[in-house]
Amino acid sequence: MEEVKNSESKKACASCGAELKYKPGSHQIKCEYCGYEEFIENSKSSFEELELQHYLKVVGDNAYTETIDLLHCKNCGANQHIEENFKSLHCVYCSEPLIREDVHKEGWIIPGALVPFQLDTKKAQSIFKSWVNGIWFAPDNLKKAALDPEGLHGVYIPHWTFDAKIRASYQGQRGEYYYETKRIKTKSGVQTRQVRKTKWYGASGTIDGFADDILINSSEKKRREIPQNVSFWNLEELTGFNSNYLSGFVTEKYTISLKDGHHQSFQTAKDIAYNIIRRDIGGDTQRIHHADIKLSDETFKHILLPMYISAYRYNGKEYHFYINGQTGKISGTRPYSFWKIFFLVIFIIVVIVLIAIFAQ
């Protein structure tokens, strides 16, 4: 695997010496001062599936092949790799201050691939601003926050992906629908209607299948779950890991271990197996009494996926906004301005009273 470069080894511009940063939507790093650009060389060897059992049995849960500098948020628990010149030292999830002196080194399994950011900060901010302007009764402070470029952070979210061959033997039943005519007495007379019933037949067998790219968010916590409607990335756009793609962005380290992520992935593999079994049983409906599911040739990847995040506090409550860094899809929980709603209600009451007066 390619070595992860820490902040001390950032690439300098060959023209003016300033730091080169990743240019979203491209495979280039660019100097923000003189415009100089360089192409990112993708490593063919890094984009590969890793044999799962080797890491679980031989290397262990705390497996790593490199160390990175991390800042740990004491409020929400996020582990963030912050670039040395990153302007904001606040947690991207909860806005709590992060102390530079608290930086510590920690091991990780180097990512095998990532989906690079396709939106730059200006485009993401424009999406956020349009969304905020389109919601009713939003506090004025929220609209100001949408204009603050320091309040929106591009973050690479760590994920595990798992692949495996599936083999399962099962016992169950195949249901076939049939209809019987039933006579019903009503006030207007006797009526007939068709009643659906099911005839069951025993079924058993063995199926084979494949679980491809089961995606597990490896930083997920209840306090900062990313909404499902923005958590879809086109994994066909995965590219081999190169630390140049991280320049200018925050990179979060996984908090769910490889072992725990593997356990979570088994439920998805089980669902895949059950769907294959139902197709194998056939009929109109199915019952599965028992299934012995076994996985083999299991592999995994540690990948990074792009997301813009903004955290906002209103009346002591925390709100989060998310923009998919690949698709531009936005979602978030929004606060309501009590006073805007209050004055609208007063205005409506006044209008109703005036209409009543003129009507009299």
SVG drawing of the C-alpha trace seen along z (x, -y; Angstrom):
<svg xmlns="http://www.w3.org/2000/svg" viewBox="-82 -47 92 78">
<polyline fill="none" stroke="black" stroke-width="0.4" points="0.0,0.0 1.0,-3.6 2.3,-5.4 0.1,-8.0 1.8,-11.4 1.5,-13.5 1.1,-17.2 4.8,-17.7 5.3,-16.3 2.8,-18.4 3.7,-19.1 5.0,-22.5 4.3,-24.4 7.2,-24.2 6.5,-27.7 6.0,-29.8 6.6,-27.4 3.0,-27.6 1.2,-24.4 -0.6,-22.5 -4.2,-21.4 -6.6,-19.0 -8.8,-20.5 -12.3,-18.9 -13.7,-17.3 -10.3,-16.5 -7.2,-14.4 -5.0,-17.4 -3.5,-19.4 -3.4,-23.2 -1.7,-26.2 -4.3,-28.7 -1.8,-31.6 -0.3,-31.2 -2.6,-28.6 0.1,-26.0 -1.3,-22.5 0.0,-18.9 -1.6,-15.6 -2.1,-13.0 -0.4,-9.7 -2.8,-6.9 -1.2,-3.9 -2.4,-0.7 -1.2,1.5 -3.2,-0.3 -6.7,0.2 -7.1,3.9 -9.3,6.1 -7.5,7.2 -8.0,10.8 -10.2,10.3 -9.2,13.3 -5.5,12.3 -6.2,9.0 -8.6,10.4 -6.5,13.4 -2.9,12.4 -2.8,8.6 -5.7,8.1 -8.3,5.5 -5.9,2.7 -4.1,3.5 -2.4,0.6 0.3,0.0 1.0,-3.7 0.4,-6.5 -1.4,-9.8 -1.8,-12.9 -5.3,-13.1 -7.3,-15.5 -9.9,-13.8 -13.1,-15.7 -13.9,-15.3 -17.6,-16.3 -18.7,-13.9 -15.7,-11.5 -14.8,-12.1 -11.2,-11.5 -10.1,-14.0 -6.9,-14.4 -6.5,-18.2 -4.2,-19.7 -1.5,-21.8 -2.7,-25.1 -6.4,-24.4 -8.0,-27.6 -10.8,-26.3 -9.9,-24.3 -13.4,-23.3 -14.9,-19.8 -16.8,-19.5 -19.6,-17.6 -20.4,-19.6 -18.3,-22.8 -16.5,-22.2 -13.0,-23.8 -10.1,-21.5 -6.8,-22.2 -3.8,-21.9 -1.6,-20.9 -3.8,-17.8 -2.7,-16.3 -1.6,-12.6 -0.4,-9.9 -2.5,-6.9 -2.3,-3.9 -4.8,-3.1 -5.3,-0.7 -4.3,-2.9 -7.3,-3.5 -7.2,-1.4 -9.3,-3.8 -11.4,-6.9 -14.1,-8.8 -12.5,-12.3 -14.6,-15.4 -16.4,-16.5 -17.7,-19.8 -15.4,-22.6 -16.3,-24.6 -17.8,-27.5 -20.3,-25.2 -21.1,-23.4 -21.7,-26.7 -24.0,-27.8 -26.0,-24.6 -26.3,-25.2 -27.3,-28.8 -30.0,-28.0 -31.4,-25.3 -31.4,-27.6 -33.2,-30.3 -35.8,-27.9 -36.9,-26.8 -39.6,-28.6 -39.2,-30.2 -35.4,-29.7 -33.6,-31.9 -31.6,-34.8 -28.5,-33.4 -28.9,-30.2 -28.9,-32.3 -25.8,-34.1 -24.2,-30.7 -24.9,-29.7 -22.8,-32.6 -19.9,-31.8 -17.2,-29.9 -15.6,-28.8 -18.7,-27.0 -18.8,-24.4 -16.1,-21.7 -15.2,-19.1 -14.7,-15.7 -13.6,-12.3 -15.8,-9.8 -14.2,-6.4 -16.1,-3.2 -15.4,0.5 -16.6,2.4 -16.8,6.2 -17.1,8.8 -17.8,12.5 -19.0,15.7 -22.2,16.9 -23.4,20.5 -26.5,21.5 -28.5,24.6 -32.1,24.0 -35.5,25.5 -38.7,23.7 -42.0,23.7 -43.3,22.4 -46.7,20.8 -49.0,20.7 -52.1,18.6 -55.6,19.8 -59.0,18.2 -62.3,19.4 -65.7,17.9 -67.3,16.8 -71.0,15.8 -71.7,12.9 -75.2,11.8 -75.8,8.0 -78.9,5.7 -79.3,5.7 -79.0,9.5 -76.4,12.1 -73.1,11.1 -70.1,13.2 -66.4,12.3 -63.1,13.9 -61.0,14.8 -57.3,15.4 -55.8,18.4 -52.4,20.1 -51.4,23.7 -48.0,24.5 -45.5,27.0 -42.2,28.1 -39.0,26.7 -35.3,27.2 -32.0,26.7 -28.7,25.1 -27.9,21.7 -24.7,19.8 -24.3,16.1 -22.0,13.2 -22.0,10.1 -20.4,7.2 -19.2,4.0 -21.3,4.2 -20.8,0.6 -20.4,-0.1 -19.9,-3.6 -17.0,-3.0 -17.3,-6.4 -21.1,-6.1 -22.4,-7.2 -25.9,-8.1 -25.0,-11.7 -23.8,-12.3 -25.4,-9.8 -25.3,-10.9 -28.8,-10.8 -29.6,-7.9 -30.8,-10.1 -27.3,-11.7 -25.3,-8.5 -25.3,-7.2 -22.0,-7.4 -21.2,-5.9 -18.5,-3.5 -17.6,-3.0 -15.8,-6.3 -13.4,-4.9 -9.8,-5.7 -6.6,-4.3 -5.6,-6.1 -3.2,-9.0 -2.7,-11.4 -2.8,-14.4 -6.6,-14.0 -6.8,-14.8 -5.0,-18.1 -7.4,-20.9 -9.9,-18.6 -10.4,-16.9 -10.0,-13.2 -11.8,-11.3 -10.4,-8.0 -12.7,-5.0 -14.1,-4.4 -15.7,-1.1 -13.0,1.5 -12.6,3.9 -13.9,6.7 -17.1,4.8 -17.6,3.6 -17.4,7.2 -20.0,8.2 -22.3,5.5 -21.8,6.5 -23.0,10.1 -26.6,8.9 -26.5,7.4 -24.9,10.6 -27.7,12.6 -30.4,10.4 -28.8,11.1 -28.8,14.8 -32.4,14.7 -33.4,12.9 -31.6,15.6 -33.3,18.3 -36.7,16.8 -36.0,16.7 -34.9,20.3 -38.0,21.4 -40.2,19.7 -44.0,19.6 -46.1,16.6 -44.8,16.3 -42.2,18.1 -41.4,19.2 -37.8,19.8 -37.7,22.0 -33.9,22.5 -30.9,21.3 -27.3,22.3 -25.3,19.4 -21.6,19.6 -19.3,16.9 -16.0,17.7 -13.2,15.8 -14.0,12.7 -12.2,9.5 -12.4,5.9 -11.3,2.4 -10.9,-0.7 -12.3,-3.6 -12.9,-7.3 -16.1,-9.0 -16.6,-12.8 -19.1,-14.9 -19.5,-18.5 -20.7,-19.1 -21.9,-22.1 -22.8,-22.2 -25.0,-24.9 -26.2,-25.7 -29.6,-27.4 -31.2,-27.8 -28.8,-25.3 -29.5,-22.6 -27.2,-21.2 -28.2,-20.9 -26.2,-19.3 -26.3,-19.8 -24.8,-17.4 -23.9,-17.8 -22.7,-14.8 -19.3,-15.8 -19.9,-13.7 -23.5,-14.2 -24.4,-17.5 -27.4,-16.0 -28.2,-18.0 -30.0,-17.0 -30.2,-18.3 -32.2,-19.0 -33.3,-22.6 -34.3,-24.9 -37.5,-27.1 -37.5,-30.7 -40.1,-31.1 -40.5,-34.8 -41.1,-34.5 -43.8,-31.9 -45.2,-34.1 -45.5,-37.3 -47.0,-35.3 -49.7,-34.0 -50.4,-37.5 -50.5,-38.8 -53.0,-36.1 -55.2,-36.9 -55.1,-40.6 -56.1,-39.9 -59.0,-37.7 -60.2,-40.3 -60.1,-43.1 -62.0,-40.9 -64.6,-40.3 -65.0,-44.0 -65.3,-45.0 -67.8,-42.2 -70.0,-43.5"/>
</svg>
